[in-house]
Amino acid sequence: MAKSLSPFTKEQLLPQEETLEILKKKGELFIGIPKETAFQEKRVCLTPDAVYALVSNGHRVLIESGAGEGASFSDRNYSEAGAEITNDTAKVYGCPMILKVEPPTLDQIKLINPQAILISALQLKTQNKKYFEALASKRITALAFEFIRDEDGAYPAVRSLSEIAGTASILIASELLASANNGNGLLMGNISGV
């Protein structure tokens, strides 16, 4: 009997079904963006472009109606980017992840579901013990913008907001010092030869 030259058995040479890797869906985020209620707060955490990027990657964004108006973003801008718009504040705070600019008030914390994630400027030094007890009692994971570091150890949110505040303070001060506003008419800044 002739010896087989193949290192494979007869069964191994038969066609086999191919097993392909099935793409596993990444975890879907459901992000709530409430309207800011703090005095003179006009900022919003996500622009329509950021919402579009999140929605394009399979996440959901729920925005309270009017949340972007102070930053000149309409509900329509957010809707076209793929966000869901609602007038129900409690529904927004019911999302598993909440993005806010200002720290939530105690009343707003009551609306947040237990074990939710809150990303906000928490301003730790201005809050009292009762505030943190309210967060802890609901087991809310709170991330403070002002303590998020980049790879270099810098605080990008603090740096960019400080730069904006510094620039704005010069412009506001020069406006207030203008003689048209009953100011002294002083020139702001160091200009040599004047």
Contacts in CASP RR format, 6 or more apart in sequence:
PFRMAT RR
TARGET T0000
AUTHOR 0000-0000-0000
METHOD contacts of the structure
MODEL  1
MAKSLSPFTKEQLLPQEETLEILKKKGELFIGIPKETAFQEKRVCLTPDA
VYALVSNGHRVLIESGAGEGASFSDRNYSEAGAEITNDTAKVYGCPMILK
VEPPTLDQIKLINPQAILISALQLKTQNKKYFEALASKRITALAFEFIRD
EDGAYPAVRSLSEIAGTASILIASELLASANNGNGLLMGNISGV
6 13 0 8 1.000
28 58 0 8 1.000
28 59 0 8 1.000
28 60 0 8 1.000
29 54 0 8 1.000
29 59 0 8 1.000
29 60 0 8 1.000
29 96 0 8 1.000
29 97 0 8 1.000
30 59 0 8 1.000
30 60 0 8 1.000
30 62 0 8 1.000
30 95 0 8 1.000
30 96 0 8 1.000
30 97 0 8 1.000
31 46 0 8 1.000
31 54 0 8 1.000
31 59 0 8 1.000
31 60 0 8 1.000
31 61 0 8 1.000
31 62 0 8 1.000
31 95 0 8 1.000
31 97 0 8 1.000
31 98 0 8 1.000
31 99 0 8 1.000
32 61 0 8 1.000
32 62 0 8 1.000
32 63 0 8 1.000
32 64 0 8 1.000
32 92 0 8 1.000
32 93 0 8 1.000
32 94 0 8 1.000
32 95 0 8 1.000
32 97 0 8 1.000
32 98 0 8 1.000
32 99 0 8 1.000
33 44 0 8 1.000
33 45 0 8 1.000
33 46 0 8 1.000
33 61 0 8 1.000
33 62 0 8 1.000
33 63 0 8 1.000
33 64 0 8 1.000
33 67 0 8 1.000
33 83 0 8 1.000
33 92 0 8 1.000
33 98 0 8 1.000
33 99 0 8 1.000
33 100 0 8 1.000
34 64 0 8 1.000
34 67 0 8 1.000
34 89 0 8 1.000
34 92 0 8 1.000
34 93 0 8 1.000
34 98 0 8 1.000
34 100 0 8 1.000
34 108 0 8 1.000
35 64 0 8 1.000
35 65 0 8 1.000
35 66 0 8 1.000
35 67 0 8 1.000
35 68 0 8 1.000
35 89 0 8 1.000
36 42 0 8 1.000
36 43 0 8 1.000
36 44 0 8 1.000
36 67 0 8 1.000
36 100 0 8 1.000
36 101 0 8 1.000
36 102 0 8 1.000
37 102 0 8 1.000
37 105 0 8 1.000
38 101 0 8 1.000
38 102 0 8 1.000
41 101 0 8 1.000
41 102 0 8 1.000
42 70 0 8 1.000
42 71 0 8 1.000
43 70 0 8 1.000
43 71 0 8 1.000
43 101 0 8 1.000
44 67 0 8 1.000
44 68 0 8 1.000
44 70 0 8 1.000
44 71 0 8 1.000
44 73 0 8 1.000
44 101 0 8 1.000
45 99 0 8 1.000
45 100 0 8 1.000
45 101 0 8 1.000
45 119 0 8 1.000
46 54 0 8 1.000
46 61 0 8 1.000
46 99 0 8 1.000
47 71 0 8 1.000
47 73 0 8 1.000
48 73 0 8 1.000
48 77 0 8 1.000
48 78 0 8 1.000
48 80 0 8 1.000
48 81 0 8 1.000
48 83 0 8 1.000
49 81 0 8 1.000
51 61 0 8 1.000
51 63 0 8 1.000
51 78 0 8 1.000
51 81 0 8 1.000
51 82 0 8 1.000
51 83 0 8 1.000
52 81 0 8 1.000
52 82 0 8 1.000
54 61 0 8 1.000
55 61 0 8 1.000
55 81 0 8 1.000
55 82 0 8 1.000
55 83 0 8 1.000
60 84 0 8 1.000
61 78 0 8 1.000
61 82 0 8 1.000
61 83 0 8 1.000
61 84 0 8 1.000
62 83 0 8 1.000
62 84 0 8 1.000
62 85 0 8 1.000
62 86 0 8 1.000
62 91 0 8 1.000
62 92 0 8 1.000
62 95 0 8 1.000
63 75 0 8 1.000
63 78 0 8 1.000
63 83 0 8 1.000
63 84 0 8 1.000
63 85 0 8 1.000
63 86 0 8 1.000
63 92 0 8 1.000
64 85 0 8 1.000
64 86 0 8 1.000
64 87 0 8 1.000
64 88 0 8 1.000
64 89 0 8 1.000
64 92 0 8 1.000
65 75 0 8 1.000
65 85 0 8 1.000
65 86 0 8 1.000
65 87 0 8 1.000
66 74 0 8 1.000
66 75 0 8 1.000
67 78 0 8 1.000
68 74 0 8 1.000
68 75 0 8 1.000
68 78 0 8 1.000
75 85 0 8 1.000
78 85 0 8 1.000
79 85 0 8 1.000
86 92 0 8 1.000
89 111 0 8 1.000
90 111 0 8 1.000
92 98 0 8 1.000
93 108 0 8 1.000
93 111 0 8 1.000
93 112 0 8 1.000
93 113 0 8 1.000
94 111 0 8 1.000
94 112 0 8 1.000
94 113 0 8 1.000
94 116 0 8 1.000
95 113 0 8 1.000
95 116 0 8 1.000
96 113 0 8 1.000
96 116 0 8 1.000
96 117 0 8 1.000
97 116 0 8 1.000
97 117 0 8 1.000
97 118 0 8 1.000
97 119 0 8 1.000
98 104 0 8 1.000
98 112 0 8 1.000
98 116 0 8 1.000
98 117 0 8 1.000
98 118 0 8 1.000
98 119 0 8 1.000
98 120 0 8 1.000
99 119 0 8 1.000
99 120 0 8 1.000
100 118 0 8 1.000
100 119 0 8 1.000
100 120 0 8 1.000
100 121 0 8 1.000
101 120 0 8 1.000
101 121 0 8 1.000
102 120 0 8 1.000
102 121 0 8 1.000
103 120 0 8 1.000
103 121 0 8 1.000
103 122 0 8 1.000
103 123 0 8 1.000
103 127 0 8 1.000
103 131 0 8 1.000
104 112 0 8 1.000
104 118 0 8 1.000
104 120 0 8 1.000
106 130 0 8 1.000
106 131 0 8 1.000
106 134 0 8 1.000
109 131 0 8 1.000
109 134 0 8 1.000
109 135 0 8 1.000
109 138 0 8 1.000
109 140 0 8 1.000
110 134 0 8 1.000
112 118 0 8 1.000
112 138 0 8 1.000
112 140 0 8 1.000
113 138 0 8 1.000
114 138 0 8 1.000
114 139 0 8 1.000
114 140 0 8 1.000
115 138 0 8 1.000
115 139 0 8 1.000
115 140 0 8 1.000
115 141 0 8 1.000
116 138 0 8 1.000
116 140 0 8 1.000
116 141 0 8 1.000
117 140 0 8 1.000
117 141 0 8 1.000
117 142 0 8 1.000
117 143 0 8 1.000
118 135 0 8 1.000
118 140 0 8 1.000
118 141 0 8 1.000
118 142 0 8 1.000
118 143 0 8 1.000
119 142 0 8 1.000
119 143 0 8 1.000
119 145 0 8 1.000
120 142 0 8 1.000
120 143 0 8 1.000
120 144 0 8 1.000
120 145 0 8 1.000
121 144 0 8 1.000
121 145 0 8 1.000
121 146 0 8 1.000
121 157 0 8 1.000
122 142 0 8 1.000
122 144 0 8 1.000
122 145 0 8 1.000
122 146 0 8 1.000
123 144 0 8 1.000
123 146 0 8 1.000
124 144 0 8 1.000
124 146 0 8 1.000
135 142 0 8 1.000
145 157 0 8 1.000
145 158 0 8 1.000
146 155 0 8 1.000
146 157 0 8 1.000
146 158 0 8 1.000
147 155 0 8 1.000
148 155 0 8 1.000
148 156 0 8 1.000
148 157 0 8 1.000
149 155 0 8 1.000
150 156 0 8 1.000
170 188 0 8 1.000
170 189 0 8 1.000
173 188 0 8 1.000
174 188 0 8 1.000
175 181 0 8 1.000
176 183 0 8 1.000
177 183 0 8 1.000
177 184 0 8 1.000
177 185 0 8 1.000
177 186 0 8 1.000
177 188 0 8 1.000
178 185 0 8 1.000
179 185 0 8 1.000
187 194 0 8 1.000
END
